[in-house]
Amino acid sequence: MPTRTILFAGECATRVCHCCAEATRLTRLYTKGHHAIVRCEVCGLQYVDEIPSQAELEAIYGARFFEVGGKFGDAPASAGRANAHELVERLLAL
């Protein structure tokens, strides 16, 4: 596996985008954990520059992640509850 150029925030490198498959400049936006988040200048997709290993993915997306409302469902200010409340308010305003 070839060594990749480590990008710092705001820096760019020319690589093939995982989405549009174009050889393009990828701009590093920020780091989440030890993963660089980049943006393709062709299609605009933002993604993890190096795909995490299977073990990392399992640690991030365990079974509880996929339980609807399980992650934040009990919190009164959860994102899901706030979005649902906003949608109901919009519908009531019609």
BELKAJO-V814477 format. One record per run of one state. SS is the DSSP state (a for helix, b for strand, c for the rest). FROM is the first residue (numbers start at 1). LEN is the number of residues. If there is no record, write none. Layout:
BEGIN
SS&FROM&LEN / SS&FROM&LEN
END
This chain:
BEGIN
c&1&11 / b&12&5 / c&17&6 / b&23&10 / c&33&2 / b&35&6 / c&41&5 / b&46&3 / c&49&5 / a&54&7 / c&61&2 / a&63&4 / c&67&12 / a&79&14 / c&93&2
END
